[in-house]
Amino acid sequence: MNQLLDSMPLWGIFAVMALLFLLAAEAGFRLGRHRGQLAEAKISHAGGIIAATLALMAFMLAFTFSMGGSRFDARKHLVVDEANAVGTAYLRATMLPEPQQTEIRSLLREYVEVRLKIVREMKTYGAEGIARSEELHRLLWDQVIELGRDNDRSVVVGLFVQSLNDVIDIHTKRLAAGLLDRIPGVIWITLFFIGILGTAVIGYRAGLSGTRGLPATLALILAFSAVMILIMDLDRPGQSLFQVSQQSMTRLLENMD
């Protein structure tokens, strides 16, 4: 489900959702009109069902928005953590002997460039950039192995190994937070179902009363669709509306230069 949503532009998802909700409202209206005019008590009962359905929809939207917001905050904190970890490793590398010092600092600088390019060009460079990041991990670790052979009792080498471990660990966390830890597809299906059901009931009640009320129904449909689009953008990688600031990584690259 997430792969399907990620493959579509946000405006396309918005248009599809609004159209589905509008068709559901129209189908409900036609069904209600087909049943004909009912007593006021039965129409009021339908109004109570509408209120309960809309309350359930609001609860699901709030719950899902909270999930998306927490994941967005986690991605922001991980960017800062990664900048700190790489910066620490870069500084500790200055105490290493040559030629490993120069090679390691060069690899760390390229690593920051790759991480920034992944964010800027997620769709075209995302998979390649992740693969290059992991390749840089291996190259850096090869340098550590070579250092360990000649300096197996060095405190400086031990400190650098610890900082490099932090860099690798945070890469895994960022990968999980950005690509793997997503809002489950079953929640999206439930949201779509409740939205279609709710708009159908609204249309049904309008058909029973004989008043379509299209402007109000359309406004509600657009509001539902807009909130769901915001949640999708919070949850998906390579956000277009909500951007995770890369300022800490950009500043780190400037300091390296």
Rosetta constraint file for C-alpha pairs under 8 A:
AtomPair CA 1 CA 5 HARMONIC 6.30 0.50
AtomPair CA 1 CA 185 HARMONIC 5.03 0.50
AtomPair CA 1 CA 188 HARMONIC 7.90 0.50
AtomPair CA 2 CA 6 HARMONIC 5.96 0.50
AtomPair CA 2 CA 182 HARMONIC 7.77 0.50
AtomPair CA 2 CA 184 HARMONIC 7.71 0.50
AtomPair CA 2 CA 185 HARMONIC 6.13 0.50
AtomPair CA 3 CA 7 HARMONIC 6.19 0.50
AtomPair CA 4 CA 8 HARMONIC 6.87 0.50
AtomPair CA 5 CA 13 HARMONIC 7.58 0.50
AtomPair CA 6 CA 236 HARMONIC 6.72 0.50
AtomPair CA 8 CA 12 HARMONIC 6.41 0.50
AtomPair CA 8 CA 13 HARMONIC 6.56 0.50
AtomPair CA 9 CA 13 HARMONIC 6.46 0.50
AtomPair CA 10 CA 14 HARMONIC 6.12 0.50
AtomPair CA 10 CA 229 HARMONIC 6.63 0.50
AtomPair CA 10 CA 233 HARMONIC 7.74 0.50
AtomPair CA 11 CA 15 HARMONIC 6.17 0.50
AtomPair CA 12 CA 16 HARMONIC 6.20 0.50
AtomPair CA 13 CA 17 HARMONIC 6.07 0.50
AtomPair CA 13 CA 229 HARMONIC 7.55 0.50
AtomPair CA 14 CA 18 HARMONIC 6.09 0.50
AtomPair CA 14 CA 225 HARMONIC 5.89 0.50
AtomPair CA 14 CA 226 HARMONIC 6.98 0.50
AtomPair CA 14 CA 229 HARMONIC 6.49 0.50
AtomPair CA 15 CA 19 HARMONIC 6.07 0.50
AtomPair CA 16 CA 20 HARMONIC 6.14 0.50
AtomPair CA 17 CA 21 HARMONIC 6.13 0.50
AtomPair CA 17 CA 225 HARMONIC 6.16 0.50
AtomPair CA 18 CA 22 HARMONIC 6.03 0.50
AtomPair CA 18 CA 221 HARMONIC 6.08 0.50
AtomPair CA 18 CA 222 HARMONIC 6.26 0.50
AtomPair CA 18 CA 225 HARMONIC 6.04 0.50
AtomPair CA 19 CA 23 HARMONIC 6.08 0.50
AtomPair CA 20 CA 24 HARMONIC 6.14 0.50
AtomPair CA 20 CA 196 HARMONIC 7.02 0.50
AtomPair CA 21 CA 25 HARMONIC 6.22 0.50
AtomPair CA 21 CA 195 HARMONIC 6.77 0.50
AtomPair CA 21 CA 196 HARMONIC 5.30 0.50
AtomPair CA 21 CA 199 HARMONIC 5.98 0.50
AtomPair CA 21 CA 200 HARMONIC 7.68 0.50
AtomPair CA 21 CA 221 HARMONIC 6.34 0.50
AtomPair CA 22 CA 26 HARMONIC 6.20 0.50
AtomPair CA 22 CA 199 HARMONIC 7.35 0.50
AtomPair CA 22 CA 218 HARMONIC 7.22 0.50
AtomPair CA 22 CA 221 HARMONIC 7.03 0.50
AtomPair CA 23 CA 27 HARMONIC 6.06 0.50
AtomPair CA 24 CA 28 HARMONIC 6.14 0.50
AtomPair CA 24 CA 196 HARMONIC 5.75 0.50
AtomPair CA 24 CA 197 HARMONIC 7.36 0.50
AtomPair CA 24 CA 199 HARMONIC 5.96 0.50
AtomPair CA 24 CA 200 HARMONIC 4.68 0.50
AtomPair CA 24 CA 203 HARMONIC 7.60 0.50
AtomPair CA 25 CA 29 HARMONIC 6.11 0.50
AtomPair CA 25 CA 196 HARMONIC 7.83 0.50
AtomPair CA 25 CA 199 HARMONIC 4.82 0.50
AtomPair CA 25 CA 200 HARMONIC 4.27 0.50
AtomPair CA 25 CA 201 HARMONIC 7.15 0.50
AtomPair CA 25 CA 202 HARMONIC 6.39 0.50
AtomPair CA 25 CA 203 HARMONIC 4.34 0.50
AtomPair CA 25 CA 204 HARMONIC 7.28 0.50
AtomPair CA 25 CA 217 HARMONIC 7.89 0.50
AtomPair CA 26 CA 30 HARMONIC 6.21 0.50
AtomPair CA 26 CA 200 HARMONIC 7.21 0.50
AtomPair CA 26 CA 203 HARMONIC 5.99 0.50
AtomPair CA 27 CA 31 HARMONIC 6.23 0.50
AtomPair CA 27 CA 200 HARMONIC 6.58 0.50
AtomPair CA 27 CA 203 HARMONIC 7.14 0.50
AtomPair CA 27 CA 204 HARMONIC 7.74 0.50
AtomPair CA 28 CA 32 HARMONIC 6.12 0.50
AtomPair CA 28 CA 199 HARMONIC 7.78 0.50
AtomPair CA 28 CA 200 HARMONIC 4.50 0.50
AtomPair CA 28 CA 201 HARMONIC 6.04 0.50
AtomPair CA 28 CA 202 HARMONIC 7.17 0.50
AtomPair CA 28 CA 203 HARMONIC 4.49 0.50
AtomPair CA 28 CA 204 HARMONIC 4.07 0.50
AtomPair CA 28 CA 205 HARMONIC 7.74 0.50
AtomPair CA 28 CA 207 HARMONIC 7.24 0.50
AtomPair CA 29 CA 33 HARMONIC 6.10 0.50
AtomPair CA 29 CA 200 HARMONIC 7.42 0.50
AtomPair CA 29 CA 202 HARMONIC 7.75 0.50
AtomPair CA 29 CA 203 HARMONIC 4.11 0.50
AtomPair CA 29 CA 204 HARMONIC 4.43 0.50
AtomPair CA 29 CA 205 HARMONIC 7.02 0.50
AtomPair CA 29 CA 206 HARMONIC 5.89 0.50
AtomPair CA 29 CA 207 HARMONIC 4.31 0.50
AtomPair CA 29 CA 208 HARMONIC 7.68 0.50
AtomPair CA 29 CA 212 HARMONIC 7.26 0.50
AtomPair CA 30 CA 34 HARMONIC 6.01 0.50
AtomPair CA 30 CA 203 HARMONIC 7.80 0.50
AtomPair CA 30 CA 204 HARMONIC 7.19 0.50
AtomPair CA 30 CA 207 HARMONIC 6.24 0.50
AtomPair CA 31 CA 35 HARMONIC 6.49 0.50
AtomPair CA 31 CA 204 HARMONIC 6.24 0.50
AtomPair CA 31 CA 207 HARMONIC 6.96 0.50
AtomPair CA 32 CA 36 HARMONIC 6.68 0.50
AtomPair CA 32 CA 203 HARMONIC 7.49 0.50
AtomPair CA 32 CA 204 HARMONIC 4.54 0.50
AtomPair CA 32 CA 205 HARMONIC 6.43 0.50
AtomPair CA 32 CA 206 HARMONIC 7.14 0.50
AtomPair CA 32 CA 207 HARMONIC 4.11 0.50
AtomPair CA 32 CA 208 HARMONIC 4.71 0.50
AtomPair CA 33 CA 37 HARMONIC 7.36 0.50
AtomPair CA 33 CA 204 HARMONIC 7.63 0.50
AtomPair CA 33 CA 207 HARMONIC 4.26 0.50
AtomPair CA 33 CA 208 HARMONIC 5.53 0.50
AtomPair CA 33 CA 210 HARMONIC 6.69 0.50
AtomPair CA 34 CA 207 HARMONIC 7.80 0.50
AtomPair CA 35 CA 208 HARMONIC 7.13 0.50
AtomPair CA 36 CA 207 HARMONIC 7.84 0.50
AtomPair CA 36 CA 208 HARMONIC 6.21 0.50
AtomPair CA 37 CA 208 HARMONIC 5.48 0.50
AtomPair CA 37 CA 209 HARMONIC 6.38 0.50
AtomPair CA 37 CA 210 HARMONIC 7.26 0.50
AtomPair CA 38 CA 42 HARMONIC 6.46 0.50
AtomPair CA 38 CA 43 HARMONIC 6.74 0.50
AtomPair CA 38 CA 208 HARMONIC 6.39 0.50
AtomPair CA 38 CA 209 HARMONIC 7.60 0.50
AtomPair CA 39 CA 43 HARMONIC 6.54 0.50
AtomPair CA 40 CA 44 HARMONIC 6.14 0.50
AtomPair CA 41 CA 45 HARMONIC 6.24 0.50
AtomPair CA 42 CA 46 HARMONIC 6.37 0.50
AtomPair CA 43 CA 47 HARMONIC 6.34 0.50
AtomPair CA 43 CA 205 HARMONIC 6.62 0.50
AtomPair CA 43 CA 208 HARMONIC 6.73 0.50
AtomPair CA 43 CA 209 HARMONIC 7.01 0.50
AtomPair CA 44 CA 48 HARMONIC 6.38 0.50
AtomPair CA 45 CA 49 HARMONIC 6.53 0.50
AtomPair CA 46 CA 50 HARMONIC 6.31 0.50
AtomPair CA 46 CA 201 HARMONIC 7.71 0.50
AtomPair CA 46 CA 205 HARMONIC 6.05 0.50
AtomPair CA 47 CA 51 HARMONIC 6.31 0.50
AtomPair CA 47 CA 205 HARMONIC 6.86 0.50
AtomPair CA 48 CA 52 HARMONIC 6.31 0.50
AtomPair CA 49 CA 53 HARMONIC 6.12 0.50
AtomPair CA 49 CA 201 HARMONIC 7.77 0.50
AtomPair CA 50 CA 54 HARMONIC 6.08 0.50
AtomPair CA 50 CA 198 HARMONIC 6.64 0.50
AtomPair CA 50 CA 201 HARMONIC 6.17 0.50
AtomPair CA 50 CA 202 HARMONIC 6.22 0.50
AtomPair CA 51 CA 55 HARMONIC 6.09 0.50
AtomPair CA 52 CA 56 HARMONIC 6.21 0.50
AtomPair CA 53 CA 57 HARMONIC 6.19 0.50
AtomPair CA 53 CA 194 HARMONIC 7.45 0.50
AtomPair CA 53 CA 197 HARMONIC 7.95 0.50
AtomPair CA 53 CA 198 HARMONIC 5.62 0.50
AtomPair CA 54 CA 58 HARMONIC 6.10 0.50
AtomPair CA 54 CA 198 HARMONIC 6.36 0.50
AtomPair CA 55 CA 59 HARMONIC 6.19 0.50
AtomPair CA 56 CA 60 HARMONIC 6.22 0.50
AtomPair CA 56 CA 194 HARMONIC 7.94 0.50
AtomPair CA 57 CA 61 HARMONIC 6.14 0.50
AtomPair CA 57 CA 191 HARMONIC 7.24 0.50
AtomPair CA 57 CA 194 HARMONIC 6.27 0.50
AtomPair CA 57 CA 195 HARMONIC 6.74 0.50
AtomPair CA 57 CA 198 HARMONIC 7.83 0.50
AtomPair CA 58 CA 62 HARMONIC 6.13 0.50
AtomPair CA 59 CA 63 HARMONIC 6.09 0.50
AtomPair CA 60 CA 64 HARMONIC 6.02 0.50
AtomPair CA 60 CA 191 HARMONIC 6.92 0.50
AtomPair CA 61 CA 65 HARMONIC 5.90 0.50
AtomPair CA 61 CA 191 HARMONIC 7.61 0.50
AtomPair CA 61 CA 227 HARMONIC 7.58 0.50
AtomPair CA 61 CA 228 HARMONIC 7.29 0.50
AtomPair CA 62 CA 66 HARMONIC 6.15 0.50
AtomPair CA 63 CA 67 HARMONIC 6.47 0.50
AtomPair CA 64 CA 68 HARMONIC 6.25 0.50
AtomPair CA 64 CA 183 HARMONIC 7.68 0.50
AtomPair CA 64 CA 187 HARMONIC 7.83 0.50
AtomPair CA 64 CA 231 HARMONIC 7.09 0.50
AtomPair CA 65 CA 69 HARMONIC 5.96 0.50
AtomPair CA 65 CA 231 HARMONIC 5.45 0.50
AtomPair CA 66 CA 70 HARMONIC 6.12 0.50
AtomPair CA 67 CA 71 HARMONIC 6.43 0.50
AtomPair CA 67 CA 183 HARMONIC 7.05 0.50
AtomPair CA 68 CA 72 HARMONIC 6.21 0.50
AtomPair CA 68 CA 183 HARMONIC 7.01 0.50
AtomPair CA 68 CA 231 HARMONIC 5.98 0.50
AtomPair CA 68 CA 232 HARMONIC 7.66 0.50
AtomPair CA 68 CA 234 HARMONIC 5.35 0.50
AtomPair CA 68 CA 235 HARMONIC 5.04 0.50
AtomPair CA 69 CA 73 HARMONIC 6.21 0.50
AtomPair CA 69 CA 231 HARMONIC 7.93 0.50
AtomPair CA 69 CA 234 HARMONIC 6.41 0.50
AtomPair CA 69 CA 235 HARMONIC 7.78 0.50
AtomPair CA 70 CA 74 HARMONIC 6.20 0.50
AtomPair CA 71 CA 75 HARMONIC 6.32 0.50
AtomPair CA 71 CA 177 HARMONIC 6.73 0.50
AtomPair CA 71 CA 181 HARMONIC 7.78 0.50
AtomPair CA 71 CA 182 HARMONIC 7.91 0.50
AtomPair CA 71 CA 234 HARMONIC 7.74 0.50
AtomPair CA 71 CA 235 HARMONIC 6.88 0.50
AtomPair CA 72 CA 76 HARMONIC 6.43 0.50
AtomPair CA 72 CA 234 HARMONIC 6.02 0.50
AtomPair CA 72 CA 235 HARMONIC 6.92 0.50
AtomPair CA 72 CA 244 HARMONIC 7.57 0.50
AtomPair CA 73 CA 77 HARMONIC 6.35 0.50
AtomPair CA 74 CA 78 HARMONIC 6.18 0.50
AtomPair CA 74 CA 177 HARMONIC 7.08 0.50
AtomPair CA 75 CA 79 HARMONIC 6.41 0.50
AtomPair CA 75 CA 174 HARMONIC 6.73 0.50
AtomPair CA 75 CA 177 HARMONIC 6.22 0.50
AtomPair CA 75 CA 178 HARMONIC 6.78 0.50
AtomPair CA 75 CA 244 HARMONIC 7.10 0.50
AtomPair CA 76 CA 80 HARMONIC 6.86 0.50
AtomPair CA 76 CA 244 HARMONIC 5.64 0.50
AtomPair CA 76 CA 245 HARMONIC 6.87 0.50
AtomPair CA 77 CA 81 HARMONIC 6.23 0.50
AtomPair CA 78 CA 82 HARMONIC 5.97 0.50
AtomPair CA 78 CA 170 HARMONIC 7.12 0.50
AtomPair CA 78 CA 173 HARMONIC 7.57 0.50
AtomPair CA 78 CA 174 HARMONIC 6.33 0.50
AtomPair CA 79 CA 83 HARMONIC 6.25 0.50
AtomPair CA 79 CA 174 HARMONIC 7.82 0.50
AtomPair CA 79 CA 246 HARMONIC 6.84 0.50
AtomPair CA 79 CA 248 HARMONIC 7.29 0.50
AtomPair CA 79 CA 249 HARMONIC 7.24 0.50
AtomPair CA 80 CA 84 HARMONIC 6.25 0.50
AtomPair CA 80 CA 248 HARMONIC 5.95 0.50
AtomPair CA 80 CA 249 HARMONIC 7.42 0.50
AtomPair CA 81 CA 85 HARMONIC 6.16 0.50
AtomPair CA 81 CA 170 HARMONIC 7.39 0.50
AtomPair CA 82 CA 86 HARMONIC 6.05 0.50
AtomPair CA 82 CA 167 HARMONIC 6.43 0.50
AtomPair CA 82 CA 170 HARMONIC 6.03 0.50
AtomPair CA 82 CA 171 HARMONIC 7.54 0.50
AtomPair CA 82 CA 249 HARMONIC 7.93 0.50
AtomPair CA 83 CA 87 HARMONIC 5.90 0.50
AtomPair CA 83 CA 248 HARMONIC 6.05 0.50
AtomPair CA 83 CA 249 HARMONIC 5.26 0.50
AtomPair CA 83 CA 252 HARMONIC 6.61 0.50
AtomPair CA 84 CA 88 HARMONIC 6.06 0.50
AtomPair CA 85 CA 89 HARMONIC 6.25 0.50
AtomPair CA 85 CA 163 HARMONIC 6.29 0.50
AtomPair CA 85 CA 164 HARMONIC 7.68 0.50
AtomPair CA 85 CA 166 HARMONIC 6.09 0.50
AtomPair CA 85 CA 167 HARMONIC 5.50 0.50
AtomPair CA 86 CA 90 HARMONIC 6.06 0.50
AtomPair CA 86 CA 108 HARMONIC 7.12 0.50
AtomPair CA 86 CA 112 HARMONIC 7.93 0.50
AtomPair CA 86 CA 163 HARMONIC 7.60 0.50
AtomPair CA 86 CA 164 HARMONIC 7.63 0.50
AtomPair CA 86 CA 167 HARMONIC 5.98 0.50
AtomPair CA 87 CA 91 HARMONIC 6.22 0.50
AtomPair CA 87 CA 252 HARMONIC 6.67 0.50
AtomPair CA 88 CA 92 HARMONIC 6.15 0.50
AtomPair CA 88 CA 163 HARMONIC 6.52 0.50
AtomPair CA 89 CA 93 HARMONIC 6.05 0.50
AtomPair CA 89 CA 160 HARMONIC 6.00 0.50
AtomPair CA 89 CA 163 HARMONIC 5.14 0.50
AtomPair CA 89 CA 164 HARMONIC 6.03 0.50
AtomPair CA 89 CA 167 HARMONIC 7.98 0.50
AtomPair CA 90 CA 94 HARMONIC 6.96 0.50
AtomPair CA 90 CA 104 HARMONIC 7.97 0.50
AtomPair CA 90 CA 105 HARMONIC 5.97 0.50
AtomPair CA 90 CA 108 HARMONIC 6.70 0.50
AtomPair CA 91 CA 95 HARMONIC 7.79 0.50
AtomPair CA 92 CA 96 HARMONIC 7.34 0.50
AtomPair CA 92 CA 156 HARMONIC 7.49 0.50
AtomPair CA 92 CA 159 HARMONIC 7.36 0.50
AtomPair CA 92 CA 160 HARMONIC 5.79 0.50
AtomPair CA 93 CA 101 HARMONIC 5.68 0.50
AtomPair CA 93 CA 104 HARMONIC 6.87 0.50
AtomPair CA 93 CA 105 HARMONIC 6.56 0.50
AtomPair CA 93 CA 160 HARMONIC 6.64 0.50
AtomPair CA 94 CA 101 HARMONIC 6.16 0.50
AtomPair CA 94 CA 105 HARMONIC 7.88 0.50
AtomPair CA 95 CA 101 HARMONIC 7.51 0.50
AtomPair CA 95 CA 156 HARMONIC 6.88 0.50
AtomPair CA 96 CA 100 HARMONIC 6.89 0.50
AtomPair CA 96 CA 101 HARMONIC 5.23 0.50
AtomPair CA 96 CA 156 HARMONIC 7.05 0.50
AtomPair CA 96 CA 157 HARMONIC 6.99 0.50
AtomPair CA 97 CA 101 HARMONIC 5.71 0.50
AtomPair CA 98 CA 102 HARMONIC 6.62 0.50
AtomPair CA 99 CA 103 HARMONIC 6.57 0.50
AtomPair CA 100 CA 104 HARMONIC 5.87 0.50
AtomPair CA 100 CA 143 HARMONIC 6.42 0.50
AtomPair CA 100 CA 147 HARMONIC 7.47 0.50
AtomPair CA 101 CA 105 HARMONIC 6.17 0.50
AtomPair CA 102 CA 106 HARMONIC 6.14 0.50
AtomPair CA 103 CA 107 HARMONIC 6.21 0.50
AtomPair CA 104 CA 108 HARMONIC 6.15 0.50
AtomPair CA 104 CA 140 HARMONIC 6.31 0.50
AtomPair CA 104 CA 143 HARMONIC 7.16 0.50
AtomPair CA 105 CA 109 HARMONIC 6.17 0.50
AtomPair CA 106 CA 110 HARMONIC 6.31 0.50
AtomPair CA 107 CA 111 HARMONIC 6.09 0.50
AtomPair CA 107 CA 136 HARMONIC 6.74 0.50
AtomPair CA 107 CA 139 HARMONIC 7.91 0.50
AtomPair CA 107 CA 140 HARMONIC 7.01 0.50
AtomPair CA 108 CA 112 HARMONIC 6.44 0.50
AtomPair CA 109 CA 113 HARMONIC 6.49 0.50
AtomPair CA 109 CA 253 HARMONIC 6.91 0.50
AtomPair CA 109 CA 256 HARMONIC 6.90 0.50
AtomPair CA 110 CA 114 HARMONIC 6.14 0.50
AtomPair CA 111 CA 115 HARMONIC 6.23 0.50
AtomPair CA 111 CA 133 HARMONIC 6.33 0.50
AtomPair CA 111 CA 136 HARMONIC 6.80 0.50
AtomPair CA 112 CA 116 HARMONIC 6.28 0.50
AtomPair CA 112 CA 249 HARMONIC 6.90 0.50
AtomPair CA 112 CA 253 HARMONIC 6.58 0.50
AtomPair CA 113 CA 117 HARMONIC 6.19 0.50
AtomPair CA 113 CA 253 HARMONIC 7.41 0.50
AtomPair CA 114 CA 118 HARMONIC 6.17 0.50
AtomPair CA 114 CA 129 HARMONIC 6.07 0.50
AtomPair CA 114 CA 132 HARMONIC 7.53 0.50
AtomPair CA 114 CA 133 HARMONIC 6.89 0.50
AtomPair CA 115 CA 119 HARMONIC 6.74 0.50
AtomPair CA 115 CA 129 HARMONIC 7.20 0.50
AtomPair CA 115 CA 133 HARMONIC 7.49 0.50
AtomPair CA 116 CA 120 HARMONIC 6.39 0.50
AtomPair CA 116 CA 246 HARMONIC 7.35 0.50
AtomPair CA 116 CA 249 HARMONIC 7.23 0.50
AtomPair CA 116 CA 250 HARMONIC 7.56 0.50
AtomPair CA 117 CA 121 HARMONIC 5.84 0.50
AtomPair CA 117 CA 122 HARMONIC 7.77 0.50
AtomPair CA 117 CA 125 HARMONIC 7.41 0.50
AtomPair CA 117 CA 129 HARMONIC 7.48 0.50
AtomPair CA 118 CA 122 HARMONIC 5.15 0.50
AtomPair CA 118 CA 125 HARMONIC 5.86 0.50
AtomPair CA 118 CA 126 HARMONIC 5.10 0.50
AtomPair CA 118 CA 129 HARMONIC 5.63 0.50
AtomPair CA 118 CA 130 HARMONIC 7.54 0.50
AtomPair CA 119 CA 126 HARMONIC 7.57 0.50
AtomPair CA 119 CA 238 HARMONIC 6.58 0.50
AtomPair CA 120 CA 238 HARMONIC 7.91 0.50
AtomPair CA 121 CA 125 HARMONIC 5.37 0.50
AtomPair CA 121 CA 126 HARMONIC 6.64 0.50
AtomPair CA 122 CA 126 HARMONIC 4.38 0.50
AtomPair CA 122 CA 237 HARMONIC 7.62 0.50
AtomPair CA 122 CA 238 HARMONIC 5.58 0.50
AtomPair CA 123 CA 238 HARMONIC 7.39 0.50
AtomPair CA 125 CA 129 HARMONIC 5.62 0.50
AtomPair CA 126 CA 130 HARMONIC 6.21 0.50
AtomPair CA 127 CA 131 HARMONIC 6.27 0.50
AtomPair CA 128 CA 132 HARMONIC 6.16 0.50
AtomPair CA 129 CA 133 HARMONIC 6.08 0.50
AtomPair CA 130 CA 134 HARMONIC 6.36 0.50
AtomPair CA 131 CA 135 HARMONIC 6.22 0.50
AtomPair CA 132 CA 136 HARMONIC 6.15 0.50
AtomPair CA 133 CA 137 HARMONIC 6.37 0.50
AtomPair CA 134 CA 138 HARMONIC 6.52 0.50
AtomPair CA 135 CA 139 HARMONIC 6.35 0.50
AtomPair CA 136 CA 140 HARMONIC 6.03 0.50
AtomPair CA 137 CA 141 HARMONIC 6.11 0.50
AtomPair CA 137 CA 168 HARMONIC 6.84 0.50
AtomPair CA 138 CA 142 HARMONIC 6.12 0.50
AtomPair CA 139 CA 143 HARMONIC 6.52 0.50
AtomPair CA 140 CA 144 HARMONIC 6.44 0.50
AtomPair CA 141 CA 145 HARMONIC 6.22 0.50
AtomPair CA 142 CA 146 HARMONIC 6.36 0.50
AtomPair CA 143 CA 147 HARMONIC 6.22 0.50
AtomPair CA 144 CA 148 HARMONIC 6.03 0.50
AtomPair CA 144 CA 157 HARMONIC 7.83 0.50
AtomPair CA 144 CA 161 HARMONIC 7.00 0.50
AtomPair CA 145 CA 149 HARMONIC 6.43 0.50
AtomPair CA 146 CA 150 HARMONIC 6.95 0.50
AtomPair CA 147 CA 151 HARMONIC 5.80 0.50
AtomPair CA 147 CA 152 HARMONIC 7.58 0.50
AtomPair CA 147 CA 157 HARMONIC 7.23 0.50
AtomPair CA 148 CA 152 HARMONIC 4.70 0.50
AtomPair CA 148 CA 157 HARMONIC 7.27 0.50
AtomPair CA 151 CA 157 HARMONIC 7.20 0.50
AtomPair CA 152 CA 157 HARMONIC 7.92 0.50
AtomPair CA 154 CA 158 HARMONIC 6.42 0.50
AtomPair CA 155 CA 159 HARMONIC 6.24 0.50
AtomPair CA 156 CA 160 HARMONIC 6.29 0.50
AtomPair CA 157 CA 161 HARMONIC 6.13 0.50
AtomPair CA 158 CA 162 HARMONIC 6.35 0.50
AtomPair CA 159 CA 163 HARMONIC 6.42 0.50
AtomPair CA 160 CA 164 HARMONIC 6.12 0.50
AtomPair CA 161 CA 165 HARMONIC 6.14 0.50
AtomPair CA 162 CA 166 HARMONIC 6.46 0.50
AtomPair CA 163 CA 167 HARMONIC 6.47 0.50
AtomPair CA 164 CA 168 HARMONIC 6.39 0.50
AtomPair CA 165 CA 169 HARMONIC 6.11 0.50
AtomPair CA 166 CA 170 HARMONIC 6.09 0.50
AtomPair CA 167 CA 171 HARMONIC 6.32 0.50
AtomPair CA 168 CA 172 HARMONIC 6.62 0.50
AtomPair CA 169 CA 173 HARMONIC 6.45 0.50
AtomPair CA 170 CA 174 HARMONIC 6.05 0.50
AtomPair CA 171 CA 175 HARMONIC 6.11 0.50
AtomPair CA 172 CA 176 HARMONIC 6.22 0.50
AtomPair CA 173 CA 177 HARMONIC 6.06 0.50
AtomPair CA 174 CA 178 HARMONIC 5.81 0.50
AtomPair CA 175 CA 179 HARMONIC 5.73 0.50
AtomPair CA 175 CA 180 HARMONIC 6.93 0.50
AtomPair CA 176 CA 180 HARMONIC 4.65 0.50
AtomPair CA 176 CA 181 HARMONIC 5.53 0.50
AtomPair CA 177 CA 181 HARMONIC 5.07 0.50
AtomPair CA 177 CA 182 HARMONIC 7.63 0.50
AtomPair CA 178 CA 182 HARMONIC 7.80 0.50
AtomPair CA 178 CA 236 HARMONIC 7.57 0.50
AtomPair CA 178 CA 237 HARMONIC 5.72 0.50
AtomPair CA 179 CA 236 HARMONIC 7.79 0.50
AtomPair CA 179 CA 237 HARMONIC 6.41 0.50
AtomPair CA 182 CA 235 HARMONIC 6.26 0.50
AtomPair CA 182 CA 236 HARMONIC 7.48 0.50
AtomPair CA 183 CA 187 HARMONIC 7.08 0.50
AtomPair CA 183 CA 188 HARMONIC 7.85 0.50
AtomPair CA 183 CA 235 HARMONIC 6.77 0.50
AtomPair CA 184 CA 188 HARMONIC 7.11 0.50
AtomPair CA 185 CA 189 HARMONIC 6.34 0.50
AtomPair CA 186 CA 190 HARMONIC 6.12 0.50
AtomPair CA 187 CA 191 HARMONIC 6.14 0.50
AtomPair CA 188 CA 192 HARMONIC 6.20 0.50
AtomPair CA 189 CA 193 HARMONIC 6.10 0.50
AtomPair CA 190 CA 194 HARMONIC 6.09 0.50
AtomPair CA 191 CA 195 HARMONIC 6.00 0.50
AtomPair CA 192 CA 196 HARMONIC 6.11 0.50
AtomPair CA 193 CA 197 HARMONIC 6.02 0.50
AtomPair CA 194 CA 198 HARMONIC 5.83 0.50
AtomPair CA 195 CA 199 HARMONIC 6.18 0.50
AtomPair CA 195 CA 224 HARMONIC 7.73 0.50
AtomPair CA 196 CA 200 HARMONIC 6.05 0.50
AtomPair CA 197 CA 201 HARMONIC 6.23 0.50
AtomPair CA 198 CA 202 HARMONIC 6.30 0.50
AtomPair CA 199 CA 203 HARMONIC 6.20 0.50
AtomPair CA 199 CA 217 HARMONIC 7.80 0.50
AtomPair CA 199 CA 221 HARMONIC 7.53 0.50
AtomPair CA 200 CA 204 HARMONIC 6.06 0.50
AtomPair CA 201 CA 205 HARMONIC 6.18 0.50
AtomPair CA 202 CA 206 HARMONIC 6.32 0.50
AtomPair CA 202 CA 217 HARMONIC 7.65 0.50
AtomPair CA 203 CA 207 HARMONIC 6.17 0.50
AtomPair CA 203 CA 212 HARMONIC 7.33 0.50
AtomPair CA 204 CA 208 HARMONIC 6.31 0.50
AtomPair CA 205 CA 209 HARMONIC 6.33 0.50
AtomPair CA 206 CA 210 HARMONIC 5.91 0.50
AtomPair CA 206 CA 211 HARMONIC 5.27 0.50
AtomPair CA 206 CA 212 HARMONIC 5.21 0.50
AtomPair CA 206 CA 213 HARMONIC 7.03 0.50
AtomPair CA 207 CA 211 HARMONIC 6.49 0.50
AtomPair CA 207 CA 212 HARMONIC 6.60 0.50
AtomPair CA 213 CA 217 HARMONIC 6.36 0.50
AtomPair CA 214 CA 218 HARMONIC 5.88 0.50
AtomPair CA 215 CA 219 HARMONIC 6.13 0.50
AtomPair CA 216 CA 220 HARMONIC 6.32 0.50
AtomPair CA 217 CA 221 HARMONIC 6.21 0.50
AtomPair CA 218 CA 222 HARMONIC 6.16 0.50
AtomPair CA 219 CA 223 HARMONIC 6.18 0.50
AtomPair CA 220 CA 224 HARMONIC 6.22 0.50
AtomPair CA 221 CA 225 HARMONIC 6.16 0.50
AtomPair CA 222 CA 226 HARMONIC 6.00 0.50
AtomPair CA 223 CA 227 HARMONIC 6.29 0.50
AtomPair CA 224 CA 228 HARMONIC 6.30 0.50
AtomPair CA 225 CA 229 HARMONIC 6.19 0.50
AtomPair CA 226 CA 230 HARMONIC 6.37 0.50
AtomPair CA 227 CA 231 HARMONIC 6.40 0.50
AtomPair CA 228 CA 232 HARMONIC 6.22 0.50
AtomPair CA 229 CA 233 HARMONIC 6.19 0.50
AtomPair CA 230 CA 234 HARMONIC 6.28 0.50
AtomPair CA 230 CA 241 HARMONIC 7.74 0.50
AtomPair CA 231 CA 235 HARMONIC 6.31 0.50
AtomPair CA 232 CA 236 HARMONIC 6.01 0.50
AtomPair CA 233 CA 237 HARMONIC 7.99 0.50
AtomPair CA 233 CA 239 HARMONIC 5.52 0.50
AtomPair CA 233 CA 240 HARMONIC 6.82 0.50
AtomPair CA 233 CA 241 HARMONIC 6.46 0.50
AtomPair CA 233 CA 242 HARMONIC 6.73 0.50
AtomPair CA 234 CA 239 HARMONIC 6.81 0.50
AtomPair CA 234 CA 242 HARMONIC 6.36 0.50
AtomPair CA 238 CA 243 HARMONIC 7.99 0.50
AtomPair CA 239 CA 243 HARMONIC 5.86 0.50
AtomPair CA 246 CA 250 HARMONIC 6.15 0.50
AtomPair CA 247 CA 251 HARMONIC 5.96 0.50
AtomPair CA 248 CA 252 HARMONIC 6.17 0.50
AtomPair CA 249 CA 253 HARMONIC 6.31 0.50
AtomPair CA 250 CA 254 HARMONIC 6.36 0.50
AtomPair CA 251 CA 255 HARMONIC 6.24 0.50
AtomPair CA 252 CA 256 HARMONIC 6.25 0.50
AtomPair CA 253 CA 257 HARMONIC 6.33 0.50
